[in-house]
């Protein structure tokens, strides 16, 4: 693999986050991870067999590079929980929304517990970041979002998400809100199609963007934009739109964290062209990190052919994703009273949500 001389000497975190094939880090994959453009690794269910195996895998990924790369995963709860065996079953976020409708205080308490358990268990196995929480509103239109959303009400979503973020922080982990400015109103799945949302900006600003306008918007470590086109606002999908990312997210909402693209191998990103064009368009729009998942040839092509200008401010933001403090291991967690109590609350809600789902 050739290395772009423009970034040859960079010791910081690069703008590309990619995946690996299996449950162990192969030698050729370790070489790829040492490429200066690489800034992180995202894991999937195929990378997991057991907590012990996951711990060994994350250690090998961290050891492949100095400073170590950030390791991320989509581990939201409900149907989007990549690691299951040996991990607490997390409820879908809709279960927290339903609990809110019955008891505000209990819902906030369990949301905080959910964030804490999620973060503590992942960090105990060497994972640095989960792409959560989902801040999309539950309009009842999007099956790809569905019960991943907390609630239809933006203020309720903001309150529950903030409680979850407090728990994530207590567990030693940051947070990534998605899918900005909102994926909940469109029917199409951006993994296989190019969704279009025909609403006006003011409607989106007053509804979908409420969680980002809330104080939690300044507490997020990262934001992931949607592969959705809002043609009455901008002809480009949000992840390729300077208006959405620079004018709205950075300027109007004063967001200072990391902006991640959604997966550039998804169909929703195809409007930008080939993989190099997609990455360049995302960074030009304002993304700090571009994800390329489940497409190893495209990932290697990007590393070989992309010649971005490295923004030091962006590098610093990405480097800040990894916590430097030592996380407790799984055995230590088991004897911590706050973790045991939180796990009981989370498992109870997850079990009740599963019962309601099977009875529906």
Secondary structure, 3 states (H helix, E strand, C coil): CCCCHHHCCCCCCCCEEECCCCCCCCHHHHHHHCCCCEEEEEECHHHCCCHHHHHHHHHHHHHCCCCCCEEEECEEECCEECCCCCCCCCCCHHHHHHHHHHCHHHHHHHHHHHHHHHHHHHHHCCCCEECCCECCCCCCCCCCCHHHCCCCCHHHHHHHHHHHHHHHHHCCCCCEEEEECCCCCCCCCCCCCCEECCCCHHHHHHCCCHHHHCHHHHCCCEEEECCEEECCCEEEEHHHCHHHHHHHHHHHCCCCCEEEEEECCCHHHHHHCCHHHHHHHHHHHCCCEEEECCCHHHHHHHHHHCCCCCCHHHHHHHHCCCCCCCCCCHHHHHCCHHHHHHHHHHHHHHHHHHHHHHHC
